[in-house]
């Protein structure tokens, strides 16, 4: 890369710090952040390939006379069963053995093969072995929708990774990378000496690009691009460090194509994520600025994981605030940037809309009705739109969940149309269900669910009283814009929108 004149961000100061601090590390970050490149860099460094590091920070701080043997394993195939994992590992170990000019081993099982290979490499070279494992969790994630197969793959990997700890006297350095944070009592129960740097502020920029990188290394590419728009679209990933980071894939595609598009998002398939959100009855409204305990986002098991943990570890949510509550720590999560917010919203709407309704078009129509103060037309359009989407949570019997479901669908429609919409907007007196700012007007929406249509009038009166009594509109009355109260009444039993009423307060 450097010989070809490509841009290169020097991460070797962080790599040097990592090596000096310890020798057994674990890193879980979303896909396409450069974890594989980090692994390759470590491999070249420990192999003593000095010419690759001339001019970089680490060059003057490394003993280039020492070369360590490296066992680099990558799980970049599709794994249907443990035997597929076994076959893949054996092929990789045999290649390492061949390149090291060792006699062919007679072992036919990967754990035993690795056990002996570490010993033989150490004995032949006189240097302890560096072990690098990339995409450690892919065989489990490939089978996550089939728990029995996922558990079988997990149990196999647990046994295999345990060999690394069992041969510690032959090992100089270990780094294991992946997307998910399977706990040490599952995948790493036998390799429990890994130090997790996934949320370590010291290494929060060991992959990805920072604003400083953009303004220095990539400065020649910024001409003609709106700098603030770059930040809005792609920046925002936070692993508790002093700077937020960009996904490199996004920026490199932006510089190549010169257009703002969801480059990273389009490289993945979030279908399992969407299915999980519905299965666990997670409303999109609940994802913005949600607060979770620190143990919740780091917990991921085949049998037990939260939607928040899945979204955080996959890169669809990031940490915006760290909240200390006595001896406990919680994190506020939110979408990292415009790319993820818009793209995930559109994917979820498309997933929910078997009638092929177009989210942007629906949202624009709803917006136009509001801006024209055509609340009857707004109600008719909402009713028609909601009728075309399958109701996911009707078996819960929880009116609050019904209410959140309808509010969430309208929220996603407005988001798709680029409308300025604020879910559960807080005031000093309470929280409005939704506030929409569009066309030089403010609309404060309150949703109410009733069990029968006969309760609609009472619900309307309750909704308006709640908006007034709780002071939901006070923060907007100083603006030189019309402010409308909008009550949306939905029928639980009929699963439809009953009525929309409005009242202008300014």
N, C-alpha and C positions, 0 to 999 in steps of 0.2 A: 504493500500500500504506500509506504513512504518513498520507496524507490520510484514509483510511478507518478509521483507528484500529487498524490491524493491528499486531502485534508486529513490531519491526524491529531486527535486530542490525547495528550499525554496523561495517562492514568497511573504512570509508574510511581509517583509519590505516594499514592494511596496503596498501591501494591507493595511497595517497600515497607510501609507502615504495617500492613497486614502481616507480612512475613516476620517482621521484627517482634510483633506482639504475641505470636503464637504459631501453632502448627496444625491445628485441626479446626476447620471452618465450614460453616454452612451458610448458603445464600439463597433465599427464595424471593424472586422478583418476577413480574409478569413477562410474557414472551416479548421478543424483539427488542430487548433493552441492551443487548450486547454481552450477555453472560457467557456465550460460547466463545466470543472474542477474548474475554477476560481469561477463560480457561486456556485458550491457545497461547495467549501472551505469557501466562505462567509456565506453560510447557516449554516455550522457547527460552525463557529466562533461566529456568533450572537446567536446561540442556546446555547452557553456556553459549548460546548463539549470539556472540557479542555484536556482530555487524548489524543486527537488527535493532540494537538499542543505542547506537551512536547518536549523540545529541539529545537523548532523553535524560530525564532527571536521574534515573536509577543507574546510569552508566558509570558514574564516578563512585558509586556506593556498593558495587557488586564485585565479588571475587570471580573473575572470568576464567581463572585457571581450574575451577572446580566444575565438573559436569555431573549432574545427577540423572540416573535412569528414571524415566517417567512412564507410568501406567495411566493412559488417558482412555476413559470409557465414555461412550455416548449412546444414549438410548433414543435414536432418531428414527426407528421403524415403528410399524404397527404390531402390537403384541397381543395375540388372542389368548395365549395360555403360557404357563411357566416354561414350557419347553421352548417356546419361541425366544424367551428371554435368555434361557440357557444357551441356545444355539448362537444367538447374537454375541453374548459375552465370550464364548469359546472362540469364535472367529476373530474377535478383537485381541484376545489374549495370545492366540497363536501368531497373529501378525506381529505383536510386540516381541514375542519370543523369537520369531524369525529375524526381525530387524536387529535384535541384540546378539544375533549369531549364537544362540543357545541351542542345544540339542532338543529335538522335538520331545515334548513331555508325553508320558503314557497316560496321564490323568484324563478321564472322560467327563468329569463333572466340574463345572465352573468354579464352585467354592474351593475345592481341593486344588484345582489348577492355579487359581490366584494365590492360595496359601503357599504353594511351592515356588511360584514364579517370583514372588517378592523376595524370598530367601535366595534364590539363584541369581537374581539381578544384583542384590546387595553383595553377595559373595564374589561375583565376577568383577564388578566395578569398584568395589571398596567404598561405595557411596550409598547411603540410604535412599530409598525409592520415594518419589513424589507420586501421589495418587490423586488424579483429577477425575471427577465423575460429573458429567453434564447431562441434564434432563433426567435426573435420578428417578423422578416420579412418573414419567410418561407411561410406563407399562401399567400403572395403577389407574391413571386418568383415562387411558384408552378404554378401560373396562368399567368405568365408574357407574354406568347405567346397568351393569350386571354385577351386583354386589358379590355374588359367589365367586365369579371369575376375578373380580378386583381383589378380593381377600386372598385368593390363591396366589396372585401375582405379588401382592404385598408380602405375604408370608415367605415366598421364595426370596424376594429382595432383602427382607430382614435377615435371613440366614446368610445371604451372600455378603451384605455390607458388614456383618459382624466379623468377617474374616479380617477386615482392615484393622479393627481394634486388636484382634488376637495376634497380629504380627507387628505390633507397635515398635519393636526393637529394630525392624527393618525399614521403618518409614520416617522420612524427613518432614513431609508436609502433605496435608490433605485439604482439598476443597471439593465440596459437594454442592451442586447448584440444581435448581428446579423452579417450578412455578408455585407449587403448593407447600404448605407447612404441616406435613404429617408429623404427629407428635413423636417424641423419643420413645414412648412406650409402645409404638406400633412398628413403623419402618425401621427406626433406629434404636430399638430396645437393646441390641447388642453392639451398637456403635454410639454409645451415649456420652462420648467425650467431645462431640462437635460443639463448637461455640457459634451460636447463631448471630450473624451480623445483619440480618434482614432489616432490622429496625435500630441499627446502631448509628447514631448521628455522625460518628467519625468516618463511616463508610457509606454515607447516604448519597454520594455522587460517584461511587466506584464504577457504576455503569450509567449510561445516559449522558446527556449534555446539559450544561447549565447556561444561564444567561451570559455569564462571562465567556464561556466557550463560543457562543454565537457572536458576541461582539468583538472577539479577537480572532480565533481560528477561522470562523466562517464569515468574517466581515465582508469579503469580496462578493459573497452571494446575496447580501441583504439589499443591494441596490434594486429599486423597483418593487420591493415588498414592504408592506406596512408592518413596522416592528411591533406595534401594539397588537395587531391582528395575529401575528405569529404567536405572541405570548398567550393571547386569549384562546386561540385554536388548539395549541399543542402543549403549552407549559402546564405545570400544576402537580406533577407527581411528587409526593412528599414522604420520605422515610425518616422523618424527625431531624433531618439535617438543617443547616442554616440556609440552604438554597433548594428551591424546587427544581426538578429536572424535566427535560424533554425526552420523549421516546425518540431515539436516533432514526428509526425507520421513517417516522413522519417527516422529520426535517430533511432527510436526504431525498425523499420523494418530492417534497415541496420545492427544494432547490432545483431538482431535475425538471419538474413539470410546471413550476411557477403558478400553481393553483392550489387553493385551500380546499382540500377534500379529506374525507376520513380514511387516509392511507393505511394507518395501523389497524383500525377497526375492521376494514374489509379483508384483512389477512386471516381473521379468525372466524369461527362459527359459534355464535353465542346461543345456539338452540338449547343446549343442556341448561344454560343459565336461565333462559326464559322459562323453560319447563319447571325449573326449581322455584322460581319466583311465584309461579302460579300454584305449584304443589304446596308451598309453604305459606300461601296467601299473603305474599308481601306486596303491598301496594306501592307503585312508583312514588307516590307522595311521601312515603315513609323513608325513602332512600336519601332524599336531600337533607343534609345536615343531621343525619341520624347519629345517635350517641350509643357506643357499645363499649363494654368492658374490654380491657386489653387482652384478656384470655380468650375472648370470643373470636377476635379476628385472626388469632394464631392457632385456632383449633380447627383441624380438618381431618376427619376420619371417614373411612368408607361408609360406616354405619351412622355417622353423626357429624353433620356440618351445618352451619347456618348459612342463609343466603348472603348475609353481610360478609362472612368470611370468604365465601366463594367469589363474591364480586370484588372484594379488596385484593385477594391474592391473584385474581385474573387481571387486575388493572382497570376495572370499571368503576371502582371507588378508590379514594385516597384519603389520607389523614389531613384534616384542615386545622385541628386543634387538639392539644393534649390537655386533659382535664384531670386534676388531682383532687381526689376526695378522701381525705385522711390518708390511710396507708394504701389506698387503691388508686389505680389509674384507669381512666376511660379516654376514648378517642372519639372526636366528632368526625364523621366521614361525609364525603360529598363527591360529586363527579369531579375528576381532575381538570377537565377542560371542556371547551365547546364541542370538540370532536366526539368525545364519549357521550356527553349529555344528549346531543342531537341524534347521534347514530343509534344509541341504545333505545332511545325513545321511539324512533322510527321502526326499529326491528321489533320491539314489543307490540306496537300497534299493528304492524303487518302480521305478526304471529296471531294476534287476537281477531283479525278481520278476515275470515274465510270468504267473505263476500267481495274481496278485492277493493274495498273502499280505500281511497287514497288519503292518508292522514293529512298531508299538506292542504289538499283541496277542502277537506272537511273543516280543518281548523280555520282556514281563510274565510269560509262561508260563515262559521260561527262568529268570527271576529267582525265581519262586515255587518252582521245583524246587531251585534252589540253597539258598534260605532254609530249605527243609524237609529239606535234606541228602539229597535224593532224587537221587543222582548217576546211578543207572541211568535214572531218568525223564529227567534232564537230557540224558543221552547219547542216549536214544531221540528226544527232541524235537529235539536238534541234528541228528541223522541225517536225520530227516524234513524239517527245514527246509532243510538244505544240499542235499538231493537235488532240491529244487524250483528251485534257482537254477543257471543255466548257468555252467559253469566257464570262466573267461575266459583263464587263462594256462596251460592244460594243454600247450601246444606249446613252452613255454620249456625244459622239461627241468630246471628248477632247483628242487630240493626246498625251498630257503629261500623261493622265491616262492610255492610251494604253501602252505607253512606260513603265510606272511603273509596269503595270500588267505583261508584259513579263519579265522584270527584276526581279520582285518578285518571279515568278515561278522558274526561274533558281537559284535565291538565295536560295530558299527553298530546291531545289534538292541538291545543293552543301552542304548546312547545314546538310541535312539528311545523306550525305556520310562522314561527319566529316571534310570537307575541310575548310581551313582557308580562310573565305570570309568576306570582309568588304564592306558593302553597303555605298554608298555616302561618300567615303573616302575623308576627307578634306585635302587640302594642303594650302599653303599661297596664292595660286592664284585661287582656286576654288574647286569644288568637282567632283571627278570621280564618274560615276554611280555605279561602282563596281570594287573592286580589289580582285583578287584571288591569293593567295600564295600557291603553291603546287609543289611538285617534284623539289624543288630547283630553281623555276622560279617564276617570277611575271607577272601577266596578268592584264592589266588595260583595263577594258571594258567600252565602251560608246555605249548606245542604242539610235537608231534614228527610228522614225516612219515616214512613208510616206503614202500619200493618194492613190498613184498609183505606180505600179512597175517601171514606166518610171522615177521616181524621185530617184531611188536607187543609181545611180552613183554620183549624186550631194550630196546625204545624206552621202555617204561613205567619200567623200572628206571633207565634213563639219565636220564629226565626228573626222577624223584624225587631221584636223586643230585645232579643239577645244581642243583635248588632248594635242597637242603640245603648242598651244598659252597659254593655261591656266596652263601649267606646272604641269600637273597631275602626271608625272613620276619622277619629280625632287627628291622627297624624297626617291626614290628607286634606283637611279643611283649610290649611294655610296655603295650599297650592292654588294657583289661578286656573283651576280646571273643574269642570262639573264632576260631582261625586254621586254615584248611584248605589243604593242598597239593592241587592238582588237575592231573593229567596228562591231556592230550587227544591221542590218537593217531589220525592220519588216514592213509588209504591212497592213495598217489599213483596207482597203476595203476587201482584201482577207483574213484577219486575219491569216496571216502566216508569217514565217520567210523567208525573201528573200535572204539574203546573210550575210556571215561573212568574213571579210578580216582582215589580220593581218600585222603588221610591227614590226620588232625587232629593238629596239633603243639601246640595249646594249648587 
